[in-house]
Amino acid sequence: MQASPSFSSTAAIASPPESPASTKLHPPPSKFNLQTSNSAFPLKLITSDPEAKWPSHLNPLQKLAASALDIVDHFLINQLNSKFNLPKPLDPAVQLAGNFAPVRECPVQHDLQVVGQLPSALRGVYLRNGANPMLPPAGGHHLFDGDGMIHAVTLGPGNRASYSCRFTRTSRLVQEAALGRALFPKPIGELHGHSGIARLALFYARAAVGLVDGSRGTGVVNAGLVYFDGRLLAMSEDDLPYHVKINGDGDLETIGRFDFSGQMDRPMIAHPKVDPITGELLALSYNVVKKPYLKYYKFGTCGQKSREVSISLPQPTMIHDFAITETSVVVPDHQVVFKLSEMVRGGSPVVHDPNKISRFGVLPRNDPDDSRIQWIHVPGCFCFHLWNAWDELSSRGDKTVVVIGSCMSPPDSIFSDRADPLRSELSEIRLNLTTGESRRRVIAPGMNLEAGQVDKRRLGRKTQYAYLAIAEPWPKCSGMAKVDLESGEVTKMLYGEGRFGGEACFVGAEEGGGDGEGWLMNIVRDEKSEMSELIVVEADSMKQVASVRLPTRVPYGFHGTFVYSQLLRGQRLC
């Protein structure tokens, strides 16, 4: 069994360095070393028991308010929770079982065992984000609720490799670490029914008397990663991105919350797109409380905002991903929506609206407003992820946008306890901009295909292949699949009995190379031998060429990227 590294017995607090005024970074309010006993959680939980202690620097009024709110928390929340039976998607005993359980931070470990030969062209850092709760859940917990932790595997010359993993020091995580208790509501696991309303009220009451600070964001940035304008950005749609520095020795350091030099004041979704030709970054931001419910942003190669477009939606919708073409952005407006009123009725604010017809909006990416957006209905379609899109002319000369995504059913499977098994089918959706009609076909029937990528050097252009995780048995992934998007031919790479991984991360050759020339990278866990390893697979043949044995357990996670060493030479430090 792999051992987790130990940390100091207390959380040491120190003031952060000031950030340059030229770039509006919001650094976490403190730095700290995480510690634990023998618990799997990086920090021991101090409950909301009325006897729990708050910091000594609080004034008498704050101490009185803190004690009163703790009493409300202890008795009211416990009473409300006792009346609510947690479904499987919100049950910590289910969501944090096995290799979904959190791990502690691991400082850089060098000279790892490499089996096989790492490709000489792969020089850089593979990074993978994931949810890793710092504190044990006090209530419900969803897979998406955990604090963001990035795992980094650095590949160097001479077949050498190193590994580290670090929490992204969000404002939320730093405050909870300093106080030793979970005070920020979990957006999915805890915000349901009357207890969710009570948790929100308690959070705002504590913020009002200065016990917590929500003004610097409340997100966990545990989902996406993108390298743009010399910065690694970690994201989830509940906050602005966080800038994480990749140090020369392969360690990771949180620089701070990143608002594009004051140009963005809303959360960014987890999957912005970098155009491989223009170098621009395109992104969406949604708001679940007030209009405009959706905005589209475009930033130039130096991070200068060139577009901020409000997109009219009748109700707030969960939009985890979108797609781009050379000329347009493709916006999904599907059936999973936010209805905060459902909490009053005892339910979850994230609901499936069966009366809503799914649609895609195609907006010219350089337009200054949404007056020319074209909405096309695609009934019965819910895509949590979109892998690519491109412009095309039909055989009749009609302007068409082709969208490649994984269509999930039932649409709210990952949020609700459904009797029907989840299906996630790789599909081609054709949006005819001339006639306003759509067609959808399943490319690879009978397989659950999720968590993947295309060759990012051709993002927004026609691609022949997509590389996806074989999400079976859900939510584990038993292998990777290379899918020919035209013929539907599938080439599988299975990990073997008791071995599971995650997203298929495609890494194209740094210079040149045709569509699909490159490698796939993924962290795989052998649940029998209790070994975690990074595997490198040649994308053309789908054969493994090397693996790196990792020094500690790596939980199953979300999305990753690879940053070449040459790009890191231009890394921005602020």
N, C-alpha and C positions, 0 to 999 in steps of 0.2 A: 504494500500500500504506500502511496506517495504521501509524505508528510507535508503539512502546511507550515510555513515559517512563522516563528513567534514574533511578537511585538512587545513594546514596553507596556508597563502595567497601568499607565495613566494616559489620558489624552492631553498632550502638551499644547498649549495655546500660545501663539505668537502673532504679532501684527504683520500683515503682508507688506511688501514693498509697494510704493506708489506707482501707478501706471502712468505712462506718458500721456499728456493731455491731447496729443494729436490723434490718438486712436482711443475711442471711448470704450475701454475695457472695464468691466466691473469685476475686480478680483474677489475671490471668496474672502469673507471677513477674517479668516484665520487659517493657519496651517496646523496640522496635528499628526500624531502617529496613532494609528488605530491599534487597539489591543483587544484581547479576549482571554477568557479562561479556556477550558477545553471545548466550549461550545463551537458549533459550526459557524455561528454568526460572528462577524468581525468586531462587534461591540456588544457588550452585555446590556440588556434592556433595563432601564429604570422605568417602572410602570407609572401610571397616573394615580397611584395610591396617594391619599391626602398627606401621608407622612413623608413623601418623597421631597428631597431638598432642591431648592432653586439656588442659583449663584448668589453669593453673599453681597455682591455689589448692588443688588436691587434696593430701591428705596422702600420705606415702610408701606406706602400705598401699593407699590407693585407687589410686595410680598403678600399683602392682604388679598389683593386681587388674584395672585397666583394660587394661593391656598384655596380661595373660594372656587376658582375655576377647576382646580384639581378635584375638589369634592364633587362638583357637578359631573366632571369627566368620569370619575370613578364609579359613581352610582348610576347616573343617567345612561351613559353609554353601555355599561355592563347590562343594565336592565333591558335596554333596547336590543342589544346583541343577542340576549338570551331568547328573544322572541323570533329571531331570524335564523333559519337553517341555511347554512352556507351551501350553495351548489358547488359542484366540482370545480368549475372555472374560478371560484373565489375561495376555495378551501386551501389554506396553507399546507395542510397535511398531504394534499395532492400536488399542489403547484410547486412545492419546494422539496419534493421527494427525490431520492436518488441523486443523479447528476444534475438536477435542477437546483440543488441546495447551494447556498452561497459559499464562497471561499474568502480567505484573507488576502490582503495584498502580498505580492511577492516582489522584492527588489531584484535587480538584474542578476540572473544566473548565467554565467558564461560557459563556453566549451561544452555544450550539450552534445549528447550522443546523436550522430547522424547515421542513418542506415541508407545505403545507396549513395548516389552522387547528386548533390544539388546542381541544377543547371548553372553554368558559369555566368549566364546573362542575368540571373536573378540576384541582384545585389540591392538590398533595401530592407524595408520593414513591412511585414504583414501585420495588420491590426484588425482586431475583431471586437466589436462592442457587444454588450449584453447586460441583462438585469441581474444585480447581485445585492440583495437587501442587506444593508449594514446592520439593521436592528431586527430582531424577531417581530413578526406581525402581531399587533395588538388586536386585530380584527380580521376581516377578510383580506385576501391577498391574491391578486391576479398576476399572471406571468409577466405582464408588461409594467408592473408597479415597482420593481426593484431599482435600487440606485445603480447608476451607470458605472460599469467597470470595463476598461479597455485592456485587452491582452495583446502583447506585442512580441513578435518573433522576428529578430534581426538576423538576416542572412548575409554573411560576409565571405571574403575570399578564403581559399584553402578549406572549403567544406565546413566552415565554422558557423555556429549559430548560438544565439543567446535568447533569453526569455525574461519578460517581466509582466506584471499586471498591476494596475493602479485604479483606484476609484477616481472618477472625475469629480473634482472638488466643487460641486455645485453649492450655491448659497444654502440650499435646503440641507444637504448632507453635512456641511460644516456646522450649521447651527444645531442639528440633532446630535452630532458627535460631541459637541461641547456640553450639551445639556444631558446627554445620555438617555434620551427618550424620544419617541416618535411623536412629533407634534404637527407635522404637515399631513393633511389628509391624502390618502392614496386615491388617485383619480378614478380607478375602476374598482378595486377591491373593497374600498370603504365607503365610497359615495353612492350608497344605495339606500332607499327608503328613509324612514324617520331617523335612524342612527346616522345616516349620511348628512342629513340636514343639521343634526345636532353637532356632528364633527366640524362642519363648515362654520357654524355659529361659534363654537369654542375657539376655532383657529382665528377667526376675525376678532373675537373678544381679546384673545391673548396678544394679537398684533396691536390692538388699540391701546393696550397698556404697556407696550414695549417689551413684551416677553419674547416675541419672535418678530422677524422682519420679513414680510412677504414682498417688499418693494423691489428686491433684487431677483425676483423670480422664484418659482416654486417647482420647477421641473427636475427631471432625473436624467435627461440626455443619455438614455441607455440603448437607443435603437440604431441610428444611422451614423456613418462616418463619411466625410468627404474632404479631400485635400484641394484647397483653392487659394490662390494668391499667396502661396507660401505658408499657409496655415492648415493644420489638421483641425477640423471642426467636428464636434460630437453633438448629436441632435436627437430630440424627440419632440413631438408637436406641442408639448406643453410649456415650452420656454424658448428663449433665444438660444442659438448655438453656444457652445463653450469651446474656447481655443485651448488646445492641448499641445504642448511642445514635446517633440521627440528629441531627447538628449542624445549626445554623441555616443554614449555608452549603451544606448538602447532603452534607457529608462524613460518614463513619462512624467510630465509635470503640467498641472493645470495652470494656465496663465490667467484665465478669467472668462466671464460672460462676454460675448462678442456681439456688438450691435452695428457692425459695419461703419464704425466711426460716427455713430449717432444717426445713421440713415434708416435704422429699422427699430421700431418700438413694439413689435408684436412677435409672438412665437413663430418659428419656422417649422414646417413639417419635416419629417425625418428623412425625406428623399429628394433634396434638391438635385438638379442636373447640371453637369458641366459639359457644355458643347465642345466636342473634341476639335472642331475646326476653328471656331471663333474664340474659344477659351472663356466665354461668358458663363456665369452661373445664373440659372433660372430657378425660381422657388415659389412655393405657395405658402400662405398663412391663413389659418381659419380661426374664427372666434365663435364660441358656443353661446355667448351671452347677448351680444349686441351686433347690429349691422354696422358696416358690411361684414357678413359672415365669412367672406372669402376675399383675399387679395393675392395678386400676382406680382412678383418682383423680378427684376433683371439687373444684374450687376456686371460691369465690364471687367476686363482681366486684372485691373488694379483695384478692384473693389468699389468702383464708383457706381452708384445706383443710377440707372438710366430709365427704369420703368417702375411705377407703383400704381397698379390698376385695381380698382375695386370691381369685383365680379358679383353681380346681383344673384342671390339665391333666396328662395322663399323661406327656407328654414336652415338652421345649422346642420351640416352634414360631416360625417367622419370622412376625411380625405387624407389617407395615409401616404398616398403616392400619386404621381401623375406622369405624363410622358411629354416628350418634345419631338418635333420634326424640324427640318431645316427652316420651315416657315412659320410654324405654329406651336402653341402649347395645347395639350389635350387634357381636359379637366374632367374627372369622373364625378358625377353627382348621383350617387347610388342610394340604396334603400336603408343603410344603417345611419341613423340620424340621432341628434341630441334633443331630448325632450326633458328639460329639468323638472317640469310639472309631474313627471312620473314618480319622482322621489316623494312627493306629497302623498301619492297613492300607495307608497310602500315599495316601489319598484326601482329599477336602474334607470339612470338618465340616458344610457346608451341602448337604443331600441331598434328593432327591425320594423320598418313601416311597410306592410304588405300592400298598401294602397298607392304607394309611390312607384312610378315607372322610372327605372334606371335610364340615365342618359349620359352622353358625353358632350362636352362643350369644346369646340375648336376655335381658338382665339389667335389671330395673327400676332406673333410674338413681339412685334415692334409697335403695335397699336397703343395709343395713349389712353384709351378707355375701352369698355366692353361693348360698345355699340354694335360691333361687327361679329360678336361671338355667335357661332351657329350651334344650336343644341340639336342633337340627334338621339332619338330614343333607341335603347337596346334593352328590350324587356327581359326580366329575369336574370340580369347580369350584375354580379357583385365582384369586383376585382380589388382585393386588398393591395396587390402589387401589380404594376405594369412594367414589363421588361424592356419594351422598345416601341417605337412608332416611326412611320415614315410616310412621305407624300408619294402618291402614285396616280397614274392615269388608268382608268378602266379600259376594257377592250372597246368601249363605245366613246372613249375620250372624256369620261366624267372625272372630275377631280375627286380623288379618294384619299382618305387617311387610313392607313392600316395600323392597327393597334395590336400588340402582342401582350397578353396578360394571363394570369391564373384566375379563373372564375371559380369562386368559392360558394358552396351551398351546404347547408342552409347559410344564408348571408351572415347571421349573427352567431355562427357556431363557436367562435373563439371567445365570445362574451357570455353566452347562455348555455345552460345545461340541456342539450338537445338529445332526444332519443335517436334521431337520424344520424348516421355516421357522417363525418365531414368529408366532403369531396372538393378537391382543388385541381381543376383541369386546365391544362395549358390550352389557350384558345386564341384564334385569330378573329379580330373584330374589324369589319370593313365599314367605314363611315363614308357614304357617298355624299359629298358636299353639293353635288349638282341636283340630285333628286331628294336629298334629305332622308334617304333610307339607310338601313343597316343590315348587315349579314354577319352571322357568327358561326364558326365551326370549331369543333374540338380537334386540336392537332394530334394529341396523343391520348386517345381514349383509354379509360380503365386504369389510369395511374394518377396518384396524388403528386403533383409537381409544384413545389413552392420554393421560396428562398433561393434566388439565383441571379444571374446576370447574363448580359450579352457582351460581346467584345466592345468595351467602352470607347475604343478608338473609332467606332462606327455608330455611336449612339445618335439617334435621330435620323439615321440613314438605313436603308434596307440591309438586313443581316440575314445570313443563312442559318445560323445556329443560335440556340439558347442553351444555357447550362444551368440546371436546376437541381435542387435537393429532391430526392425521392422521399416524400414525407409519409412514410409508412414504417412502423405503426405510429400514427399521429399521436402526440406531437413530436415524436422522435423521427430522425431521418436516417434511413438504412443505407443510403448510397447517393451517388450523383448520376445525372443523366444528361447526355448530349443529344439535343433534339434538332433534327433537320426541319426547319419551319416550313419548307415547301413539300417535302415528301412525307413528313411525319415519322421518318425512321428514327428510332431511339437506340442509342448505344449506352449501356449501363456500366457503371463501375460500383459494385457492391462492396461494403466494408467487411462483411463476414458476420458470422453469428455472434450476437452480443456486442456488436460494435456499431456506434451511431455517431453522426456528425451534425453538420448544419448547412449553412449557405455555401453554395458552390461559387467561390470567388475567382473570376477569370482575370488573369494577368497576361496582357499582351506583351509581345517583345517591345523593348524600349524604342527601338528604331525599326520602322518598316514592318513587314509581315502581312500576310493575307488574312482574310476573315477567319478567325478561329485558330490562328497560329499563336500559340502561347501555352500557358499552364493553368491548371486549376489548383487552388489551395483551400484547405479546410482543416479545422481541428477536430479530431476524431477521438472518442472515448471508448476504450475497451472495458465494458462493465464487469467482465470476468477477471481479467488480470489487474484491473484498476489502474490502467495506464492511459495517459493522454498524450497525443502526438499530433504534430502538424504534418499532413501529407501533401506531397507535390505530385500532381498527375499531369502527364503530357496530354494536352487537350485534343490533339488530332487522333491519337490512338486510344485515349482514355485508359492508359496504363500508368500505374504508379512508378515514379522514377526515384523518389527519395522520401524519407520521413525524418522528422526531428522529434526525439523523445523529450517531452516536457517534464520539468522537475516537480510539478504539482498538479493537482486535479484542476481541470478547466471545465466549468459548467457549460451546458448547452446555452447558446446565445443567439444573437440576431445577425447583424450585418457587418461586413468587413471591407477592407480595401488594402491595396499594396502601394507603398510609396517608394519609388526608386531612390537610391542614394544620391544620384545627381540632382534630383529635385530638392532633397533635404539640404543641399548646399545653399539654396536660396531661401531657406526657411526663415520666416519672420519671427522675431522673439517677443513681439508685443502686438 
